[in-house]
Amino acid sequence: MIFIKNGYIKTMAGADIENGCILLGDDGKIAAVGADLSAPDGAQVIDAEGRLVTPGCVEAHCHIGIGEEIIGDKGADYNEKSNPITPEMRAIDGIRPEDGRLMNGIRGGVTTICTGPGSANVVGGTFVAMKLAGNCVDDMVIKNPVAMKCAFGENPKGVFGSQKKAPVTRMATAALLRELLFKARDYQMAKDAGKEPKFDMKLEAMLPVMRGEIPLKAHAHRTDDILTSIRIAKEFGVKLTMDHCTEGHMIADKLATYDYPALVGPSFGSKSKPELSNKTFETPAVLHKAGVSISIITDANVIPIENLPMCAGFAVDAGLPMEEGWRAITINPAKHIGIADRVGSLEVGKDADVVIWTKDPLVYIGGKAYISIIDGKIAYKQ
């Protein structure tokens, strides 16, 4: 057991506790949270000395693990570029826990990620939610699959247009996705009717989407691409997350009429392609004010994973309320990727993922993890 005392605790499930305690059980779960707790006999006691204590940060959209740092093409397993439609690809089969960026995330206070294929394909495969500590990916998984990646805009056009294949236009991207969804719907209906259609691995992979178990995870930067993703999701009655949503601030009131969350980012760095020309750290604040539920993402390694709290801080500086900044990297992403029963807040029964900070990283650029705890075990200590 670990007993943390004298912390300024942001539970993300209610009011902050100014001089609080947290008891982490041997089962890797949170056993107690409150202001007046006593350390049980035998517990390891950590005195937070007034430091900020929060849930571990949750990254809702990245690619670490599936594409390793340093070793280049030999470790780049982000995109299966042989076909624009590859829903049967599973991120879990490409993840190497030894990727050094996982430890970088832990040092930066990130304890959970949602990682998966890139945006070369119209449909790229499934994302997985996992912890950052461990050496066997199967033991690190929280939920698999959590979403089906699809992509709009420049990336699939560029990759397959250069191969003289569809999609060459945005129209073709939408058409290819629709074709897959039509086929998947017919496949599902046949199965649900007790028939046994000829096995098709691509269509089997789409069944969780068609049945509403996981969303389409839509890479879309420009307003037209965002709205196309919504048009298709509504047409087929499937769930959707709006990932990147770079120009979301330009149509915030429209997006607020739908019940789709926006996973905003990466907002830091250069405008490396035309569809990023309107990116700004003001996007989260504008979307939140309009009533859209938001997460902030790094798209790591576009922005290094350890800078997720910094990105939330920049969004706060651009107008997002401080509390919403913290929600955007803890409980909101946990909800958006369907794992809020496990992580994202400090509540009894949830996973014992806790970060004690040197300073509040949303206020101070130099604020970083002092201690990161995952599943009740210290994964990093400064």
TILUMSE-524113 format. One record per residue (C-alpha): chain; residue in three letters; x, y, z. Coordinates in pm, whole numbers, padded with zeros to 5 digits. Layout:
<lumdrens>
LUMDREN   mol   type       c1       c2       c3
LUMDREN     A    ALA        X        Y        Z
...
</lumdrens>
This chain:
<lumdrens>
LUMDREN   mol   type       c1       c2       c3
LUMDREN     A    MET    00000    00000    00000
LUMDREN     A    ILE    00098    00361   -00059
LUMDREN     A    PHE   -00036    00645    00153
LUMDREN     A    ILE    00002    00998    00012
LUMDREN     A    LYS   -00047    01280    00261
LUMDREN     A    ASN   -00035    01660    00266
LUMDREN     A    GLY   -00124    01701   -00100
LUMDREN     A    TYR   -00333    01958   -00283
LUMDREN     A    ILE   -00556    01706   -00453
LUMDREN     A    LYS   -00747    01764   -00775
LUMDREN     A    THR   -00976    01464   -00784
LUMDREN     A    MET   -01147    01566   -01113
LUMDREN     A    ALA   -01459    01417   -00957
LUMDREN     A    GLY   -01557    01703   -00727
LUMDREN     A    ALA   -01403    01983   -00526
LUMDREN     A    ASP   -01028    02006   -00474
LUMDREN     A    ILE   -00898    01889   -00136
LUMDREN     A    GLU   -00648    02143   -00005
LUMDREN     A    ASN   -00470    01920    00246
LUMDREN     A    GLY   -00569    01575    00136
LUMDREN     A    CYS   -00466    01213    00151
LUMDREN     A    ILE   -00493    00918   -00087
LUMDREN     A    LEU   -00461    00551    00002
LUMDREN     A    LEU   -00358    00319   -00280
LUMDREN     A    GLY   -00430   -00047   -00222
LUMDREN     A    ASP   -00215   -00349   -00294
LUMDREN     A    ASP   -00466   -00441   -00565
LUMDREN     A    GLY   -00361   -00137   -00771
LUMDREN     A    LYS   -00685    00050   -00698
LUMDREN     A    ILE   -00763    00367   -00504
LUMDREN     A    ALA   -00881    00264   -00158
LUMDREN     A    ALA   -00958    00606   -00008
LUMDREN     A    VAL   -00945    00979   -00086
LUMDREN     A    GLY   -01012    01250    00171
LUMDREN     A    ALA   -00893    01517    00410
LUMDREN     A    ASP   -00877    01321    00735
LUMDREN     A    LEU   -00722    00983    00670
LUMDREN     A    SER   -00463    00788    00863
LUMDREN     A    ALA   -00193    00568    00716
LUMDREN     A    PRO   -00259    00197    00778
LUMDREN     A    ASP    00012   -00009    00942
LUMDREN     A    GLY    00274   -00115    00692
LUMDREN     A    ALA    00184    00141    00425
LUMDREN     A    GLN    00457    00328    00241
LUMDREN     A    VAL    00401    00694    00331
LUMDREN     A    ILE    00473    00969    00080
LUMDREN     A    ASP    00457    01326    00209
LUMDREN     A    ALA    00352    01545   -00084
LUMDREN     A    GLU    00455    01852    00117
LUMDREN     A    GLY    00175    02063   -00025
LUMDREN     A    ARG    00245    01972   -00387
LUMDREN     A    LEU   -00031    01937   -00647
LUMDREN     A    VAL   -00164    01581   -00677
LUMDREN     A    THR   -00377    01477   -00975
LUMDREN     A    PRO   -00490    01170   -01165
LUMDREN     A    GLY   -00238    01051   -01423
LUMDREN     A    CYS   -00281    01239   -01750
LUMDREN     A    VAL   -00459    01063   -02035
LUMDREN     A    GLU   -00352    01111   -02398
LUMDREN     A    ALA   -00650    01041   -02626
LUMDREN     A    HIS   -00468    01034   -02961
LUMDREN     A    CYS   -00105    00943   -03024
LUMDREN     A    HIS    00113    00697   -03212
LUMDREN     A    ILE    00389    00611   -02968
LUMDREN     A    GLY    00480    00248   -02924
LUMDREN     A    ILE    00351    00160   -03271
LUMDREN     A    GLY    00624    00370   -03427
LUMDREN     A    GLU    00952    00365   -03242
LUMDREN     A    GLU    01183    00657   -03195
LUMDREN     A    ILE    01536    00670   -03336
LUMDREN     A    ILE    01536    00355   -03554
LUMDREN     A    GLY    01346    00509   -03848
LUMDREN     A    ASP    01164    00299   -04108
LUMDREN     A    LYS    01253   -00029   -03936
LUMDREN     A    GLY    01033    00071   -03642
LUMDREN     A    ALA    00769    00272   -03830
LUMDREN     A    ASP    00454    00062   -03810
LUMDREN     A    TYR    00205    00350   -03818
LUMDREN     A    ASN    00058    00307   -04166
LUMDREN     A    GLU   -00009    00003   -04385
LUMDREN     A    LYS    00022    00191   -04713
LUMDREN     A    SER   -00051   -00103   -04941
LUMDREN     A    ASN   -00427   -00041   -04939
LUMDREN     A    PRO   -00640    00263   -04849
LUMDREN     A    ILE   -00889    00045   -04659
LUMDREN     A    THR   -00731   -00163   -04380
LUMDREN     A    PRO   -00975   -00185   -04086
LUMDREN     A    GLU   -00835   -00527   -03998
LUMDREN     A    MET   -00508   -00373   -03878
LUMDREN     A    ARG   -00474   -00374   -03498
LUMDREN     A    ALA   -00240   -00134   -03320
LUMDREN     A    ILE   -00171   -00390   -03048
LUMDREN     A    ASP    00018   -00603   -03300
LUMDREN     A    GLY    00264   -00323   -03374
LUMDREN     A    ILE    00340   -00187   -03025
LUMDREN     A    ARG    00682   -00224   -02868
LUMDREN     A    PRO    00673   -00136   -02497
LUMDREN     A    GLU    01047   -00069   -02506
LUMDREN     A    ASP    00987    00245   -02714
LUMDREN     A    GLY    01160    00508   -02501
LUMDREN     A    ARG    00877    00754   -02549
LUMDREN     A    LEU    00661    00554   -02309
LUMDREN     A    MET    00899    00634   -02026
LUMDREN     A    ASN    00914    00995   -02146
LUMDREN     A    GLY    00539    01009   -02100
LUMDREN     A    ILE    00562    00873   -01746
LUMDREN     A    ARG    00823    01137   -01660
LUMDREN     A    GLY    00582    01395   -01797
LUMDREN     A    GLY    00290    01277   -01582
LUMDREN     A    VAL    00112    01080   -01856
LUMDREN     A    THR    00004    00736   -01739
LUMDREN     A    THR   -00247    00626   -02005
LUMDREN     A    ILE   -00249    00659   -02383
LUMDREN     A    CYS   -00477    00580   -02674
LUMDREN     A    THR   -00241    00482   -02956
LUMDREN     A    GLY   -00287    00349   -03305
LUMDREN     A    PRO   -00245    00382   -03680
LUMDREN     A    GLY   -00162    00708   -03855
LUMDREN     A    SER   -00360    00895   -04118
LUMDREN     A    ALA   -00223    00760   -04448
LUMDREN     A    ASN   -00526    00535   -04498
LUMDREN     A    VAL   -00892    00620   -04541
LUMDREN     A    VAL   -00951    00351   -04279
LUMDREN     A    GLY   -00637    00249   -04095
LUMDREN     A    GLY   -00731    00006   -03818
LUMDREN     A    THR   -00804    00001   -03448
LUMDREN     A    PHE   -00659    00203   -03160
LUMDREN     A    VAL   -00585    00056   -02817
LUMDREN     A    ALA   -00594    00219   -02471
LUMDREN     A    MET   -00302    00117   -02251
LUMDREN     A    LYS   -00087    00207   -01954
LUMDREN     A    LEU    00268    00329   -02010
LUMDREN     A    ALA    00436    00103   -01754
LUMDREN     A    GLY    00521   -00256   -01838
LUMDREN     A    ASN    00712   -00482   -02074
LUMDREN     A    CYS    00425   -00688   -02220
LUMDREN     A    VAL    00165   -00496   -02415
LUMDREN     A    ASP   -00108   -00751   -02337
LUMDREN     A    ASP   -00067   -00676   -01966
LUMDREN     A    MET   -00068   -00299   -02026
LUMDREN     A    VAL   -00398   -00287   -02215
LUMDREN     A    ILE   -00700   -00119   -02057
LUMDREN     A    LYS   -00934   -00163   -02352
LUMDREN     A    ASN   -00890   -00304   -02701
LUMDREN     A    PRO   -01020   -00193   -02940
LUMDREN     A    VAL   -01128    00158   -02842
LUMDREN     A    ALA   -01181    00315   -03185
LUMDREN     A    MET   -01151    00264   -03561
LUMDREN     A    LYS   -00920    00514   -03728
LUMDREN     A    CYS   -01034    00691   -04043
LUMDREN     A    ALA   -00880    00992   -04214
LUMDREN     A    PHE   -00994    01279   -04430
LUMDREN     A    GLY   -00812    01559   -04606
LUMDREN     A    GLU   -00460    01580   -04741
LUMDREN     A    ASN   -00294    01268   -04603
LUMDREN     A    PRO   -00482    00982   -04774
LUMDREN     A    LYS   -00500    01187   -05095
LUMDREN     A    GLY   -00126    01239   -05093
LUMDREN     A    VAL   -00028    00882   -05007
LUMDREN     A    PHE   -00249    00700   -05256
LUMDREN     A    GLY   -00270    00970   -05521
LUMDREN     A    SER    00107    00939   -05557
LUMDREN     A    GLN    00052    00566   -05623
LUMDREN     A    LYS   -00208    00645   -05891
LUMDREN     A    LYS   -00475    00491   -05669
LUMDREN     A    ALA   -00792    00628   -05514
LUMDREN     A    PRO   -00834    00848   -05324
LUMDREN     A    VAL   -00705    01131   -05535
LUMDREN     A    THR   -00981    01367   -05415
LUMDREN     A    ARG   -01177    01434   -05098
LUMDREN     A    MET   -01481    01293   -05281
LUMDREN     A    ALA   -01303    00961   -05327
LUMDREN     A    THR   -01203    00949   -04960
LUMDREN     A    ALA   -01567    00986   -04857
LUMDREN     A    ALA   -01681    00736   -05122
LUMDREN     A    LEU   -01435    00469   -05012
LUMDREN     A    LEU   -01543    00507   -04648
LUMDREN     A    ARG   -01910    00495   -04745
LUMDREN     A    GLU   -01855    00183   -04955
LUMDREN     A    LEU   -01696    00007   -04659
LUMDREN     A    LEU   -01978    00114   -04427
LUMDREN     A    PHE   -02246   -00002   -04673
LUMDREN     A    LYS   -02079   -00342   -04701
LUMDREN     A    ALA   -02029   -00363   -04325
LUMDREN     A    ARG   -02396   -00282   -04263
LUMDREN     A    ASP   -02509   -00558   -04500
LUMDREN     A    TYR   -02261   -00799   -04339
LUMDREN     A    GLN   -02390   -00711   -03993
LUMDREN     A    MET   -02754   -00748   -04096
LUMDREN     A    ALA   -02687   -01092   -04241
LUMDREN     A    LYS   -02512   -01205   -03922
LUMDREN     A    ASP   -02783   -01061   -03699
LUMDREN     A    ALA   -03044   -01246   -03906
LUMDREN     A    GLY   -02870   -01576   -03834
LUMDREN     A    LYS   -02715   -01609   -04178
LUMDREN     A    GLU   -02348   -01684   -04225
LUMDREN     A    PRO   -02201   -01459   -04493
LUMDREN     A    LYS   -01866   -01552   -04642
LUMDREN     A    PHE   -01601   -01452   -04391
LUMDREN     A    ASP   -01447   -01112   -04462
LUMDREN     A    MET   -01180   -00990   -04220
LUMDREN     A    LYS   -01226   -00624   -04312
LUMDREN     A    LEU   -01599   -00639   -04248
LUMDREN     A    GLU   -01554   -00840   -03929
LUMDREN     A    ALA   -01327   -00563   -03802
LUMDREN     A    MET   -01601   -00306   -03872
LUMDREN     A    LEU   -01869   -00485   -03667
LUMDREN     A    PRO   -01784   -00306   -03337
LUMDREN     A    VAL   -01830    00024   -03520
LUMDREN     A    MET   -02161   -00077   -03676
LUMDREN     A    ARG   -02292   -00203   -03340
LUMDREN     A    GLY   -02201    00119   -03160
LUMDREN     A    GLU   -01936   -00043   -02942
LUMDREN     A    ILE   -01653    00184   -03061
LUMDREN     A    PRO   -01648    00512   -03257
LUMDREN     A    LEU   -01490    00612   -03581
LUMDREN     A    LYS   -01181    00810   -03484
LUMDREN     A    ALA   -01183    01072   -03758
LUMDREN     A    HIS   -00862    01254   -03851
LUMDREN     A    ALA   -00998    01586   -03984
LUMDREN     A    HIS   -00839    01930   -03976
LUMDREN     A    ARG   -01038    02155   -04211
LUMDREN     A    THR   -01400    02256   -04161
LUMDREN     A    ASP   -01512    02072   -04475
LUMDREN     A    ASP   -01341    01749   -04365
LUMDREN     A    ILE   -01484    01775   -04013
LUMDREN     A    LEU   -01834    01819   -04152
LUMDREN     A    THR   -01789    01532   -04398
LUMDREN     A    SER   -01696    01302   -04109
LUMDREN     A    ILE   -02013    01409   -03927
LUMDREN     A    ARG   -02227    01368   -04240
LUMDREN     A    ILE   -02110    01009   -04283
LUMDREN     A    ALA   -02140    00922   -03913
LUMDREN     A    LYS   -02498    01046   -03909
LUMDREN     A    GLU   -02580    00869   -04236
LUMDREN     A    PHE   -02480    00532   -04091
LUMDREN     A    GLY   -02574    00597   -03727
LUMDREN     A    VAL   -02225    00528   -03593
LUMDREN     A    LYS   -02032    00696   -03313
LUMDREN     A    LEU   -01761    00950   -03390
LUMDREN     A    THR   -01479    01146   -03230
LUMDREN     A    MET   -01352    01454   -03414
LUMDREN     A    ASP   -00975    01418   -03388
LUMDREN     A    HIS   -00748    01720   -03448
LUMDREN     A    CYS   -01046    01947   -03525
LUMDREN     A    THR   -00795    02218   -03616
LUMDREN     A    GLU   -01054    02453   -03764
LUMDREN     A    GLY   -01323    02359   -03513
LUMDREN     A    HIS   -01324    02711   -03370
LUMDREN     A    MET   -01445    02837   -03709
LUMDREN     A    ILE   -01764    02628   -03689
LUMDREN     A    ALA   -01795    02588   -03312
LUMDREN     A    ASP   -02164    02673   -03291
LUMDREN     A    LYS   -02241    02418   -03563
LUMDREN     A    LEU   -02035    02145   -03396
LUMDREN     A    ALA   -02213    02213   -03067
LUMDREN     A    THR   -02540    02097   -03226
LUMDREN     A    TYR   -02396    01744   -03246
LUMDREN     A    ASP   -02296    01511   -02965
LUMDREN     A    TYR   -01945    01437   -03086
LUMDREN     A    PRO   -01638    01521   -02876
LUMDREN     A    ALA   -01344    01715   -03018
LUMDREN     A    LEU   -00992    01583   -02953
LUMDREN     A    VAL   -00797    01899   -03027
LUMDREN     A    GLY   -00435    01913   -03139
LUMDREN     A    PRO   -00152    01911   -03210
LUMDREN     A    SER   -00169    02288   -03176
LUMDREN     A    PHE    00201    02348   -03104
LUMDREN     A    GLY    00465    02380   -03374
LUMDREN     A    SER    00480    02486   -03735
LUMDREN     A    LYS    00194    02492   -03985
LUMDREN     A    SER    00353    02218   -04188
LUMDREN     A    LYS    00078    02173   -04447
LUMDREN     A    PRO   -00207    02383   -04590
LUMDREN     A    GLU   -00484    02226   -04381
LUMDREN     A    LEU   -00305    02347   -04066
LUMDREN     A    SER   -00308    02712   -04174
LUMDREN     A    ASN   -00572    02809   -03915
LUMDREN     A    LYS   -00447    02612   -03617
LUMDREN     A    THR   -00439    02797   -03286
LUMDREN     A    PHE   -00437    02728   -02913
LUMDREN     A    GLU   -00764    02925   -02897
LUMDREN     A    THR   -00956    02632   -03048
LUMDREN     A    PRO   -01022    02447   -02718
LUMDREN     A    ALA   -01155    02762   -02548
LUMDREN     A    VAL   -01388    02849   -02838
LUMDREN     A    LEU   -01523    02493   -02861
LUMDREN     A    HIS   -01570    02466   -02485
LUMDREN     A    LYS   -01755    02799   -02473
LUMDREN     A    ALA   -01986    02675   -02750
LUMDREN     A    GLY   -02063    02359   -02550
LUMDREN     A    VAL   -01844    02099   -02724
LUMDREN     A    SER   -01676    01841   -02499
LUMDREN     A    ILE   -01300    01863   -02556
LUMDREN     A    SER   -00978    01677   -02498
LUMDREN     A    ILE   -00634    01814   -02574
LUMDREN     A    ILE   -00396    01583   -02762
LUMDREN     A    THR   -00031    01584   -02869
LUMDREN     A    ASP   -00059    01343   -03163
LUMDREN     A    ALA    00279    01224   -03031
LUMDREN     A    ASN    00535    01217   -03160
LUMDREN     A    VAL    00421    01531   -03347
LUMDREN     A    ILE    00446    01694   -03005
LUMDREN     A    PRO    00647    01483   -02758
LUMDREN     A    ILE    00409    01299   -02527
LUMDREN     A    GLU    00562    01448   -02212
LUMDREN     A    ASN    00442    01793   -02324
LUMDREN     A    LEU    00071    01711   -02297
LUMDREN     A    PRO    00031    01920   -01976
LUMDREN     A    MET    00220    02207   -02140
LUMDREN     A    CYS   -00026    02204   -02431
LUMDREN     A    ALA   -00314    02226   -02184
LUMDREN     A    GLY   -00137    02519   -02022
LUMDREN     A    PHE   -00109    02701   -02355
LUMDREN     A    ALA   -00481    02642   -02412
LUMDREN     A    VAL   -00553    02791   -02069
LUMDREN     A    ASP   -00336    03091   -02155
LUMDREN     A    ALA   -00547    03126   -02474
LUMDREN     A    GLY   -00874    03144   -02282
LUMDREN     A    LEU   -00971    02794   -02168
LUMDREN     A    PRO   -01073    02795   -01797
LUMDREN     A    MET   -00809    02635   -01575
LUMDREN     A    GLU   -01039    02360   -01449
LUMDREN     A    GLU   -01133    02271   -01807
LUMDREN     A    GLY   -00766    02259   -01897
LUMDREN     A    TRP   -00715    01987   -01638
LUMDREN     A    ARG   -01033    01808   -01745
LUMDREN     A    ALA   -00908    01812   -02104
LUMDREN     A    ILE   -00609    01593   -02013
LUMDREN     A    THR   -00767    01370   -01746
LUMDREN     A    ILE   -01135    01283   -01718
LUMDREN     A    ASN   -01250    01412   -02059
LUMDREN     A    PRO   -01012    01197   -02267
LUMDREN     A    ALA   -01092    00901   -02042
LUMDREN     A    LYS   -01459    00949   -02129
LUMDREN     A    HIS   -01393    01009   -02497
LUMDREN     A    ILE   -01204    00681   -02538
LUMDREN     A    GLY   -01442    00483   -02319
LUMDREN     A    ILE   -01222    00409   -02015
LUMDREN     A    ALA   -01354    00657   -01755
LUMDREN     A    ASP   -01453    00365   -01532
LUMDREN     A    ARG   -01081    00297   -01487
LUMDREN     A    VAL   -00886    00623   -01514
LUMDREN     A    GLY   -00913    01002   -01537
LUMDREN     A    SER   -01015    01087   -01181
LUMDREN     A    LEU   -00916    01006   -00824
LUMDREN     A    GLU   -01211    00801   -00696
LUMDREN     A    VAL   -01235    00492   -00480
LUMDREN     A    GLY   -01222    00179   -00694
LUMDREN     A    LYS   -01048    00336   -00991
LUMDREN     A    ASP   -00695    00248   -01099
LUMDREN     A    ALA   -00429    00389   -00868
LUMDREN     A    ASP   -00273    00618   -01130
LUMDREN     A    VAL   -00153    00930   -00949
LUMDREN     A    VAL    00093    01210   -01024
LUMDREN     A    ILE    00255    01439   -00768
LUMDREN     A    TRP    00386    01750   -00944
LUMDREN     A    THR    00682    01976   -00870
LUMDREN     A    LYS    00462    02272   -00974
LUMDREN     A    ASP    00130    02303   -01155
LUMDREN     A    PRO    00235    02231   -01519
LUMDREN     A    LEU   -00060    02428   -01656
LUMDREN     A    VAL    00073    02739   -01482
LUMDREN     A    TYR    00450    02688   -01489
LUMDREN     A    ILE    00640    02564   -01795
LUMDREN     A    GLY    00891    02411   -01552
LUMDREN     A    GLY    00625    02211   -01369
LUMDREN     A    LYS    00680    01837   -01414
LUMDREN     A    ALA    00615    01508   -01246
LUMDREN     A    TYR    00783    01462   -00909
LUMDREN     A    ILE    00640    01112   -00868
LUMDREN     A    SER    00431    00912   -01118
LUMDREN     A    ILE    00237    00612   -00988
LUMDREN     A    ILE    00071    00357   -01217
LUMDREN     A    ASP   -00152    00080   -01083
LUMDREN     A    GLY   -00038    00157   -00730
LUMDREN     A    LYS    00334    00125   -00805
LUMDREN     A    ILE    00589    00404   -00836
LUMDREN     A    ALA    00686    00416   -01204
LUMDREN     A    TYR    00901    00729   -01178
LUMDREN     A    LYS    01046    00943   -00902
LUMDREN     A    GLN    01250    01254   -00960
</lumdrens>
